[in-house]
Amino acid sequence: MATSSLAFPSLHNLNLDVPNTNPRRRATAVRLITASIKDSVPVPPLSATSADVAPTVSGNSTTNLPLRQVPGSYGIPFFQPLKDRFEYFYGAGGRDEFFKSRIHKFQSTVFRVNMPPGPFIANNPNVVVLLDAKSFPTLFDVSKVEKKDLFTGTYMPSTELTGGHRVLSYLDPSEPKHAPLKNLIFFMLKSSRSRVMPEFEATYSELFDELEAELAQKGKTLFNDAGEQAAFRFLGRAYLETNPEVTKIGKDGPKLIGSWVLFNLGPLLRLGLPWFVEEPLLHTFRLPPALIKKNYQKLYEFFESSSSPIIEQAEALGISKDEAVHNILFTVCFNTFGGIKILFPNTLKWLGRAGTNLHTQLAEEIRGAIKTHGGGKVTMAAMEQMPLMKSVVYESLRIEPPVALQYGKAKRDLTIESHDAIFKVKEGEMLFGYQPFATKDPKVFDRAEEFVPDRFVGDGEKLLKYVTWSNGPETEGPTVGDKQCAGKDFVVLITRLFVVELFRRYDSFDIEVGASPLGAKITLTSLKRARV
């Protein structure tokens, strides 16, 4: 999702017939959800400031802040990176506690540490960590940081996994191929704009029919597997005007993508296996790309046969057919499908935990806006009149951003500010940000660890600049000169559509939440149909 999806100029620009409204913040009686240590660990405030009146966050130096050396050390080479890796993956409290404990130790949200995978996959695991809303945006400023080959952090997967090409996600904006490839993604996804909403409605109606039938038969139903089938079906229909399930790929798409993503991201994942299995299998040596070649080829052939208009545009931009297909595949499968795989279950988790009161308010708002402003249909105009629904989507993206890890390499000697100090870093040092801490900064967000459904209603919209899941602020749009997700607005749109379709159809629902390597495992235990 970091550099993919769709290039609508913005959701407001899509809705040219509707004035841009800014409703006053309203009180909504909803149950607040607090993240558990498993989901998120509170970042201790380093000052008394804590309110939904956000401080100014900028790159300008604040003269009254003290200059500090970046605390922490990298320890003995080889041995300390292994120790840090083990604590990161298997320590009590998981990776959240890994960072939280160091914030307490150093009394700083900026410090040095080793990031996985380390030996023998990554040559240099040393990073400077940025864990607050003021220092974190340094990672978006491509005048200060280089993004070349840093999409997955301190290591880069073999290009054998992408047909021998360095795809867009691994390119720095300064590289010649970055602009034409990002323009290709803009073209691909803009050309699908007329299909997105009808295909989403059709596909997710099919999904809910399927879930209802299984729930009636078994008393519960797993959302994830059926949801992933629906996601890939929707993306094929919307982007390529092709249902992959009626091609040679059949219903194997999500499984093929999952195995290929494992070979890319294995060094960063926990699969729930014993440590003595995971460490040598995933975190110490690379999985051989040859083992996944046949699966990847099936995906390649599907996109090659279904992407003719996009390939023609690529060739007009000076991109070869082969390179175009590998980039289309990566955009759709890794970035967009991978993002939906994480984001939709996580959104269901937070909505489910919020309870019936929020469900009732969303159902009333959504159905009322569709009737009054959409003529009985879901339209952009109708969705603009759903402030609580829009806020819920932004809050889901804030409290659990689908892209947690961000990297950048300092292009020159820099000074970086946290809320409490100024730090100097040297040219060439690797900077790393763990986004869930930055987007739950208690000096920016009141009740930062809680899921507050109406946080972004009315005056709360001012806080959207601190929602940075897209590798940039929610208030800014992607360009060919940056690394912000090309489909930032598309991702927001389809998540809104997901919430709208859910509450058009149901008054409420109940869930059970389990663990998953990517996102949450969601089991639906009830779906209460809307009363007519």
Secondary structure, DSSP 8 states (H G I E B T S, - for coil): -TT-S---S-HHHH-TTS--------------EE--TTT------SSS--SSS-----SS--TTS-EE-------STTHHHHHHHHHHHHSTTHHHHHHHHHHHHHTSSEEEEE-SS-TTT-S--EEEEE-STTTGGGGG-TTTEE-TT-TTSSS---GGGGTT---GGG--TTSTTHHHHHHHHHHHHHTTHHHHHHHHHHHHHHHHHHHHHHHHHHS-EEHHHHHHHHHHHHHHHHHHS--GGGSTTTT-HHHHHHHHHHHHHGGG---S--HHHHIIIIIIS---GGGGHHHHHHHHHHHHHH-HHHHHHHHHTT--HHHHHHHHHIIIIIIIIHHHHHHHHHHHHHHHHH-HHHHHHHHHHHHHHHHHHSTTS--HHHHTT-HHHHHHHHHHHHHS-S--EEEEEESS-EEEE-SS-EEEE-TT-EEEEEHHHHTT-TTTSTTTTEE-TTTTSGGGGGGGGG--TTSS-TTS---TTS-S-TTHHHHHHHHHHHHHHHHHHEEEEEEEEEE-SSSEEEEEEEEEE---
